[in-house]
Amino acid sequence: MKKILVANRGEIALRVMKTAKKMGINTVAVFSTIDRNAPHVKFADEAVCIGEAPSNKSYLRGSKIIEVAKSLNVDGIHPGYGFLSENADFAELCEKNNIIFIGPRSKAIKIMGSKLAAKEAVKKYSIPMVPGIDEAITDVAKAKEIAKQIGFPILIKASAGGGGKGMRIVEKEKDLESQMNRAISEAISAFGDGSVFIEKYVSSPRHIEIQVMADSHGNILHFFERECSIQRRHQKVVEEAPSSVLTPDLREKMGQAAVRVAKSCDYLGAGTVEFLLDADHNFYFLEMNTRLQVEHPVTEIITGVDLVELQIKVARGEKLNLKQEDLKIEGHALELRVYAEDPLNDFLPSIGHLEVYNLPAGQGIRVDNGYEAGMDIPIYYDPMLSKLITYGATREEAIMLMVEAINNYKIKGVETTLSFGKYVCEHDAFTSGKFDTHFVKNYYSPDVLKTITVTEAKIAAFIAVKQYLEDKKVLRLPTN
C-alpha cells in the first residue's frame, strides 16, 4: 500500500495521515470548497476538491471519492469516523473497484448497522443482552403487552439508530403510544427507517466499550475498555481508559464477550463493542461500531499501540503481530471532546471565527486537532474542534493534568465545552468514580457553571489587583 486517500476532514483526517506518513505511505486529502485551506488539506501529499460545503455534496459523495481515488492510483481508502465510515454500500464500491477499504467487510457493516440484525447475529455466542424483543414493531397494543412483560421503565430504540435519535425512555404505560410514535417519526426522519424495538431500561447504567482488532488470519484481540458515561444528548463528551469500576475478572469477561461479538459477524479491522453496565455490574451488549472510534486515543495511550497503524497493516493482509497476553494496561488516560458548543445554552453549536487558538502542550498532553487560528467554524459539519487527551500514572494524575491543560487551552471567538470538561473533572461524583450516564441530568446545570465562571473571574481579578499593588511597593532604582 503506497498511497491512501483519507475520506474525511478535520482532526481524524490529520490523525490518519500522520500515521500513514510515519509508515512511508503517501496521502490524498479530499475537501469541500469551505475546507480549501484546512490543515488536513495542507498536510496531505495531494488534495482534491470534491464538491460544495454541505456533506451530501462533498464528503458523502462515495462515487466521486472513488473516481478521485482511481484517477490518482490510490491503493486504499481510510474513511475515519462519521461520513462514509459505516456505509456498507461505499465499502462494497471500494471492493468492486479493487481499492482496499481500510475497515471491515461490507457484510459486517450491514449486520452491525442494524441493532436488530446485530442482536440476531450475537444470540448464538452467549452474549448477555438487555431483556426485550428481537423484532421491529409498530403495533402499539403489542408494544404495551411486551412492556408489561419486561416491566417499566422501558426503552424504545430505532433499529438503524445512533447518537440518541429515535430513542425514548417510557416510565408509564399511558405515555407509551405518544413516545413510540415520536420515536418512529424521528427514526424515519434521521435514518429513513422507522423500525423500532423495545427493551428494558437499565437504570443507573454506565457506558463501557471494548476496543477490538481482527485480522484476516482468524486472530481477534481486545484492547481493554473505555468508560464513556459522561454524555450530553446521548453523545459522549468525556472518555477515559481504563474504567474506574471494572475488576480484572469483569474486564476479562467483557473483553472475551467483545471478541465473540466480532466473531459473530466475521469481523476485520478495528471495531468497538459497546456494553451497558448496571449498578450490580451486570453487563449487556448494546451495539458494535464498525469503525475507529473518536475516543481511540485513550486506548492507544494505555496500551502503547497505534490503532491506525494496525488498521492499515490488517487491511493489507498482514497478521497481527501481538498476542492477547502481550497487552497490558499502563497508567490512565482521559479525553475531552472540545466542541464548538455553548454549555450555558443547552450545548447548542457555537459558530464563529477563531480569533485566538492556542493549544496546550507538555508531558502527558496530546491534542488531536483539526483547526488553527483565523479559521471559521462551518455550520455544515460536526462542531468538534479537537480532542484533548491527558495521561498520568494514576487516574488522579490524569484528571489533574486535564484541568491544567484546559486552563492553558486558549480559544477566543466561539464558546466551547472546555468549561464543561473542567466542571466534570472537578466534580466529586466524577473524581470518586461514582457516576453513570445520568451525570449531566443529575449534577449539571448552566446556572451552576455560570456561578463557577463568575467566581473564577472574580478571583483572577483579585489576584491581578493584589499583584499590581505589590508591584507598586517595590522600590524601583533609577537606571541612570
N, C-alpha and C positions, 0 to 999 in steps of 0.2 A: 504494500500500500504506500504509494509515493505522494498522493495528493488527496486531501479530504476537503469536501465542501461542508461548511457548517450552516445548516438551515435554521438559523436563529439570530438573535440580536443581543445587545446588552452584555451583562456580566457573564452569562453562561457561554455566549459565543467566544468571548475572550478567554474564559477558563479552558474551554476545549482546545482553542488554538495554541495556547501556551504549552499544553502537554504535547500536542502534535509537533510543535516546533522542537521541543526537547527530544522527541523521538526521530527527528530528522525528516518529518513529513511536511510537505508544502500545504498551505491552506488557501481556500477560496471563501471569501465573505459574500453573502448576498445582502442587499439592503433596499429599503424603501426610500422614496425621494426625501422624506423628512430625516432619515438616518444617514444621509450622504457623508456627513463629517463626524460620524460617531466613532469612538475609539476602536470598536471591533473592525470597522472598515479600514482604518489606518493601519491596524496591526497585521492584517492578512497579507499574504503574498500577492493575491489577486482579489479584485472585488467587482461585483456586477450588480447594477440596479435591476430589480425585478418587478418594480411597479410603484403605485402610489401609496400614500401613508396607511390607509386602512388595511388591516391584516388580510382581509379577503381579497385585496388587490395586490398583495405582495407576499408576505410570509406564509400564507396559506395556499399559495398557487403551486401545488405539487408538480403539475405538468411543466410549468415554467422553470421550476428549480431543476427538474430532470433534464430539460433542454439545455440549461446552462452547464450542468454537470457533464453532459455528453460533449458539448462544444469545447470544453476545457480539459477533456480526457481525465475526469475525476474518477478515482478508484472507489471511494466510499463517501457516504453522506452521514454526518452526525447530526441528529435532529435537536439535541439539547433537551429541554423540557418545555411543555406547552406547545403551541402551534401544531406541527405535524408529528410530534414525538410519539403519540399513541394512536396514530391514524393507520389502521391496517391496510387501507387501500394504497396509501403512499408507500408503505413498506413493500407491498406487492409490486407496485410500479417500479421501485428500485430493483427488485429481484428480476422483473421482466426485462429490464434494460441493462442487465449484467453490472449493476452498481451495487456495491455492498452497503446494506442498511446497517449502520452501527447501532444495533438494538436487537430485540427479539424477532422471531419469525412472525409473519402476519397472522398465522393461526393462533398463536399465544396471545397476541394483542386483541384479537376478536373475542376469545374466550374470557379473558380477564377484563375486557372493556365493558362487559355486561355483568352486573352483580349477580343476576340470576344464573347465567351460564357459569360464572366463576364458582358459585355455591355448588352447582351440579358437578363440576369437574373435581372439586376437592373432597366431595362427600365420601368417596371410597378410600380416602387416605387418612381417615381418623383425625380430622382436624376439628377442634371444638368450634361450634357455631352458636350464635345467639338464637334462642328459641323463636320460631316464626314459621313462615311459609316460604316454599321454594318455587313459587309460581306467581306470575303477574296477575293482578286482579283489578277490575274497575267496578265490580259489583259491591255497593255499599253494604247491603244486607249480609253478604258473605264476609265482608271485612269485619262487621260487628261480631259475627259469630266467632271468627278467628281471634279477635281481640279479647273476647270473653274467655276463651280457652287459655290463652297465654297470660292474660291479666294486664290491666292498665298499670302504669302508662305504657303506651306503645310508640313505635317509631315508624312513620310512613316514609319510604325511600324510593326515589326514582331508580330504576334498574340501570339506566345509562348515565346516572348522575355523578356529580363531583362538585367540590367546592361549596357544599351546603345547599345547592339548588335542588328543588324538588324534594325537600326533606321537611317533615313536620312531626313535632312531638305532640301526642294527644294524651291528655291526662284523664279525660272523662268521655264516656260514650256519647253524650249529647253533642260533643264537638267533632266527632269522627267524620261525619258526612262533609261538613264545610271544609275541614282541613284536608281531607282526601281529595276533594275537588280542586282545591288550591294547589296541592302537590302535583296532581295530574296536569293541570294547566301550565304550571311553571316548568314541568319536565318537557312538555311539548314545545314550549317557547324556547327553552335553553338547548334541548338536545334533539328535538324533532321526534321524540319517542315518549309517549305518555305512560309506559309500563311502570307500575309501582308495586312494591311488595311490603309486607308488614312483618315486623319483628319486635320482640320485647325490648323496651327501652332500658338500657343499663344505666342505673343511677350512679352518680359519682364515678364516671369512667375516667380512666387515663388512656391516652392515645400512645401506644407503643408500637414502633415499627422495626422490622428486621431487614437489614441490607443483605441481599443475596447476589451471587455471581455464578453463572453456569457457563461451561464451555461446551464445545460440540463433541467432546470425548466422554461425556457421561459424568463429569465432575461438577458438583454443586457445593459451594461454600457459603456459610453465613458469616457476616462481619459484625455480629452483635447488634445491639439495639440502639435506637434513638428515642428519646422521650419528646413528644410533640404536643403536649397537653395545653400549652398556653396559646389560645386561639381567639380570633375575633371573627364573627360570622362564619364559623366552622372552618376557618382557614388559619393555618399556623403563622405565628409571629416569632416565637422564641422556641428553639430546639436545643437539645443537649444530648451528649453521649458520654458515659452510659447513663441509664436511668438511676435515680437515687433509691428506687424501691425494689428493684429486681435482685433476688438472691442468685448465687451461681447456679443452683439447681433449676430455678424458674427460667433463668436466661438460657440454659441448655435446652430445656423443653421447648421454649418458644423458638429458639434457633432451629431445632430439628423439625418443628412444625412448619416453619417457613421453607425449609429445604423440600419438604414433602409437597407443599403448595407449588413450588417451582417444578417439581417432577410431574405433577398432575397435568401440566399443560406443555410439557416438553420444552422447558424454557431455555433461552440462550441469552447470555449477556447480563447486564446489571438490571436488577429489579428490586422492588421493595414490597414486603408483605406487611400489611397493616393489621394490628390487633387492637381490640378494646380490652382493658384490664379492669375488672370490677374491684370493689372495696375489699373483697375477700381474696384478691389475687388470682381469681379465675380469669383465663384469657379466652377471647373469642375471635375468630377470623372475621375481618372486616372487608378487605379487598386487597388486590395486588396492583401496584402501579408499575406498568411495564416500560419503565424509562429510568433515567438518572433523576434522583430527587433534588429539589432545591437545596435541601439540608445535607447533602452528601459530604460537605467538608468536615463536619464534626466526626464522621466515621473515619475519614481519611486521617485525621489528626491522631485519633486514639489508637489506630491500628498501624499507622505508618505506611499505608498503601495509597497509590494514585489510582482511583477507581476509573478515571477516564482512560488511563494507560491500559488497564486491564480490559476495559471495554473494546478498545482498538485491537489489542492482541487476540482476544477471543473472536472478534469479528473477522480477523484474517486467518482464523482456523487454528490458532495456537492452543496448546494445552495449558491450563492453569498451572503455574509452577509453585503453587502453595498447597499445603495440606491444612485441614482444619486445626490440627494441633499446633501448627506454626503461628496461628493468630492469637494474639494476646492483647488485652486492654491495658494501655499505658496512660495514666492521667485522666483528665476530664476536659471536655470541650463544650463550648456554649456558642450558639449562633443567634443573632438578632437580624431579622429581615428589615432592612432600612427602606421603608416605603415612603413615597411622597404622599402621605395621608395626614389628615389632621386628627389627632387623638382627642382633641377638645370638641370635635364636630362629628361624632359617630364614625370616625376613621374614613371620612369621605376623601376622595383623591384631591390632592393639592397641586394644581397645575401652575407652573410659573417658570421663571428664569433663574438659573443657578448663578447668583451674583458672586457668592463665595462658596467654595467646595474644597475643603482641605481634609484629607484622610488622616486618621490616627496611625501611628507606626510604633514599632518597638517589639521586644522579645515577647512571644506569646500572643501576638496580634496578627491576624490575617484579614485582609479585606478583599473579597471578590467583587470587583467594582465595574460598572459599565458607563460611568459618566465622568465629566470633567467640568471645571468652572467655565461659565459662558454659554453652556448648553441650555436649551429649553426642554422641559418635561412634556413630551407629547401626550395628548389625550387618548391616543389610539391603542395603547398597549398597557399591560400590567404596570402599575406605578412603582415597582421596586427599583430603587437606585443601586443598591448593593447589598451584600451580606457581610455583617461584621462578626468575626469569629475570634474567640479568645481561648487560650489553652493554659491550663495550670496543672500542677502535680496533684491537686485536690479540687473538688467542686468549689470549695470556698475561695480558693485562689483564682479559679476561672471567673467566678462571679465578681470578685473584687476588681480583677483586670478589666472585665466588661464595663463596669461603672466608670473606671478611669478612661477607657477607650471612648466611651460615649461622650464624656466631658471634653475630650480632645478632638472630637469629630465636628468640624466647623462647617455649618451649612447656613446660607442666607439666601432667601428668595422663595423658598417653599417650606411648608410645615412637614415634619417627618415623624416617624414612630420612635425616634431616638429617646424622647422624653418618656414614652410609654415603656420602652425597654429598661430604662433606668428605674422607673417605678416598680416594675416586676422584680428586678434584681435586688431591690432594697426592701421588698415586702416580706414580712415574716412567713407567710404561707409558702412562698417560693423558696426562701433560704432554708426553711425547715424541711422542705420536700413534701409538705402536707398540702398538696393541691391536686386539682383534677381539671377536666376540660371546662368546668364552670368558673374558672378563676376570674375571668372578666366580669361575668354576671354577679359573682359573689363579692368581689373586692374592689372592682374598678368603677369609677365614675369620673366624667370630665371635671366636675367640681373639685374632687379630691386632688387631681393632677394640677388644676389651676391654683389651688391653695399652696401646694408644694412649690410650684414655679414662682409664685409671688414671694413666698418666704425665702427661697434661694436668692432671688433678685435683691431682696432687702439686705440679706446677709452679705452678699457680694458688694453692695453699695456701702454698707457699714465698714467693711474691711478696707475698701478703697479710700474712704474718708479718713479712717484711722491712720492708714499708711501715709496719706497726704500730710496729716498733722504731725506725724512722727518725722517725716522728711523736713518739715519746716523748722523743727527744733535743731536739726543738725547744723552745726556751725560751719559755714562754707568759707574757707580761707581764700583770699584773693589770689588769682593766678599770676599777677604781675609783681 
